[in-house]
Each structure stands twice: as structure tokens, then as C-alpha cells.
Amino acid sequence: MDIQIASLCDHAADYNGKLVLTGTFDTLGARSLPVVHPMCALALRLCFTQEDSGRHKLSVNIINEDGEPLDPKNMPIEPEFDVQLPNDAPFLTRNLIMNLQGLRFTEAGIYSIDIGYDGELVMRLPLRIVHVEQKS
């Protein structure tokens, strides 16, 4: 499996196999902490080849700088899926969109969105939370 696209964004959609992204970001500004980000999406475009045929497990975990899950009760998210390509297909792409609601960040700093495949970390997306002072 190859991850062709991995992005955190305001909104993502699959439109007839085309991945549509709106508002990609890697930094959130917060006037006060903790802060809850109401809604965003993790958008992935995955490419599989014949060697990938079979059952697999994806893993998505948002962690803080200490490696602790952002939400230990709900993370990691670990969907399992089967990959099966037609015999004459050299590759197959699929879009995966995970809508994430109510992400709560207790402090400013660097967080990571870790993406794993069959128990191996394959990508780490950085996410920075910045405390923005209000001007009086």
C-alpha cells in the first residue's frame, strides 16, 4: 500500500473516485486552552497493488508530544478491510475520509496524526496547536 495523499482538512468528499479537499491545515490557533476543534476530516488516498491482496488493518491515532493518545477511549481508530484487485489491474486506488468531531486539545504544542498499516507506522502528519493572545 502506498499513501498518495494524507491531509487534515476542513472538509473532504469522494466524488466518483475523485478526492476533493477543502481547507487543508497543519496549525490551529486557540484563544484559550483547552480548545475543542468542532469538526475536521482526515483524508487519505491509498494505492494498492496485487501484492496487497488480502485482509489489512489501518490505524489512526492522534498523539501529543509525549506520545499519549489525544482521546484514549476512542483512539486508535483501527478499521479492517479486504483488498482484492481484478486480475488485469496493476493497481487500485481508494479514498478514505474520516470525519473527526470534537477533538479536544488540552495544551499548545505539536501533536501528530499517526497512520499505521498492519502494525507498522507508515506516516506521521504534524499538527501544531498555537495559543493566540487576545489583544485588549
C-alpha positions as CSV (number, residue, x, y, z in Angstrom):
1,M,0.0,0.0,0.0
2,D,1.1,3.5,-0.8
3,I,-0.4,6.6,0.7
4,Q,-0.6,9.1,-2.2
5,I,-2.4,11.8,-0.2
6,A,-2.8,12.3,3.6
7,S,-4.2,15.6,4.8
8,L,-6.1,17.1,7.6
9,C,-8.7,19.5,6.3
10,D,-11.9,21.3,7.0
11,H,-13.9,19.1,4.6
12,A,-13.3,16.1,2.3
13,A,-15.5,14.2,-0.1
14,D,-15.2,11.4,-2.6
15,Y,-16.8,12.5,-5.9
16,N,-16.9,9.5,-8.2
17,G,-13.5,8.3,-7.1
18,K,-12.0,11.8,-7.1
19,L,-10.8,13.0,-3.7
20,V,-12.0,16.6,-3.0
21,L,-10.3,18.5,-0.2
22,T,-11.3,21.9,1.2
23,G,-9.2,23.9,3.7
24,T,-6.1,21.7,4.4
25,F,-4.2,22.8,7.5
26,D,-1.5,21.8,9.9
27,T,-1.9,24.6,12.5
28,L,-4.8,25.6,14.7
29,G,-4.9,28.9,16.7
30,A,-6.6,28.9,20.1
31,R,-7.6,31.9,22.1
32,S,-7.9,29.8,25.3
33,L,-6.9,26.3,26.3
34,P,-8.1,23.7,26.4
35,V,-9.7,24.1,23.0
36,V,-12.2,21.9,21.1
37,H,-12.0,21.8,17.3
38,P,-15.6,21.2,16.3
39,M,-15.1,19.3,13.1
40,C,-12.4,18.3,10.5
41,A,-11.5,15.4,8.3
42,L,-8.6,13.2,7.7
43,A,-8.4,12.5,4.0
44,L,-6.4,9.6,2.6
45,R,-5.9,8.4,-1.0
46,L,-4.5,4.9,-0.9
47,C,-3.0,2.9,-3.8
48,F,-2.9,-0.9,-3.7
49,T,-1.1,-3.3,-6.0
50,Q,-1.6,-7.1,-6.5
51,E,0.9,-7.8,-3.6
52,D,-1.6,-6.0,-1.2
53,S,-4.4,-8.5,-1.8
54,G,-5.9,-9.8,1.5
55,R,-7.1,-8.5,4.8
56,H,-5.4,-5.5,6.4
57,K,-5.7,-3.2,9.4
58,L,-5.3,0.6,9.2
59,S,-4.6,2.5,12.3
60,V,-5.1,6.2,13.0
61,N,-4.0,7.7,16.3
62,I,-3.7,11.4,17.3
63,I,-1.0,11.8,19.9
64,N,0.6,14.6,21.9
65,E,4.3,15.3,22.2
66,D,4.7,12.6,24.9
67,G,3.1,10.0,22.6
68,E,-0.1,9.8,24.5
69,P,-3.4,9.5,22.6
70,L,-5.5,12.6,22.4
71,D,-8.6,10.6,23.3
72,P,-7.6,7.2,24.9
73,K,-11.2,6.0,24.9
74,N,-11.6,6.3,21.2
75,M,-8.1,6.0,19.7
76,P,-6.5,4.5,17.9
77,I,-9.2,4.1,15.3
78,E,-8.5,0.7,13.7
79,P,-10.7,-0.3,10.7
80,E,-10.0,-3.6,9.0
81,F,-10.6,-4.1,5.3
82,D,-10.1,-6.5,2.4
83,V,-8.1,-5.7,-0.7
84,Q,-8.9,-7.5,-3.9
85,L,-7.9,-6.3,-7.3
86,P,-9.1,-7.6,-10.6
87,N,-6.5,-9.9,-12.2
88,D,-5.8,-7.5,-15.0
89,A,-5.4,-4.4,-12.8
90,P,-1.9,-3.3,-12.0
91,F,-3.1,-1.0,-9.2
92,L,-6.3,0.2,-7.4
93,T,-6.8,3.5,-5.6
94,R,-9.4,4.2,-2.9
95,N,-10.2,7.3,-1.0
96,L,-10.8,7.1,2.8
97,I,-12.3,10.0,4.7
98,M,-12.5,10.0,8.5
99,N,-14.7,12.8,9.8
100,L,-13.3,13.8,13.2
101,Q,-15.6,15.8,15.6
102,G,-14.9,17.4,19.0
103,L,-11.1,17.0,19.1
104,R,-10.0,18.4,22.4
105,F,-6.5,19.8,22.8
106,T,-5.6,20.5,26.4
107,E,-2.4,22.5,25.7
108,A,-0.5,24.2,22.9
109,G,2.3,22.2,21.2
110,I,3.0,19.7,18.5
111,Y,0.6,16.8,18.0
112,S,0.9,14.0,15.4
113,I,-1.6,12.1,13.4
114,D,0.0,8.6,13.2
115,I,-1.2,6.4,10.3
116,G,-0.3,2.7,10.6
117,Y,-0.8,-0.2,8.3
118,D,-0.7,-3.8,9.6
119,G,1.0,-2.7,12.8
120,E,3.7,-0.5,11.1
121,L,3.8,3.3,11.3
122,V,3.7,4.5,7.7
123,M,3.1,8.2,8.0
124,R,3.1,10.9,10.6
125,L,1.3,14.2,10.0
126,P,2.2,17.1,12.3
127,L,-0.4,19.3,13.8
128,R,0.5,22.4,15.7
129,I,-1.7,24.0,18.3
130,V,-0.8,27.6,19.0
131,H,-2.1,29.7,21.9
132,V,-3.0,33.1,20.4
133,E,-3.1,36.0,22.8
134,Q,-6.2,38.3,22.6
135,K,-5.3,42.0,22.2
136,S,-7.2,44.3,24.5
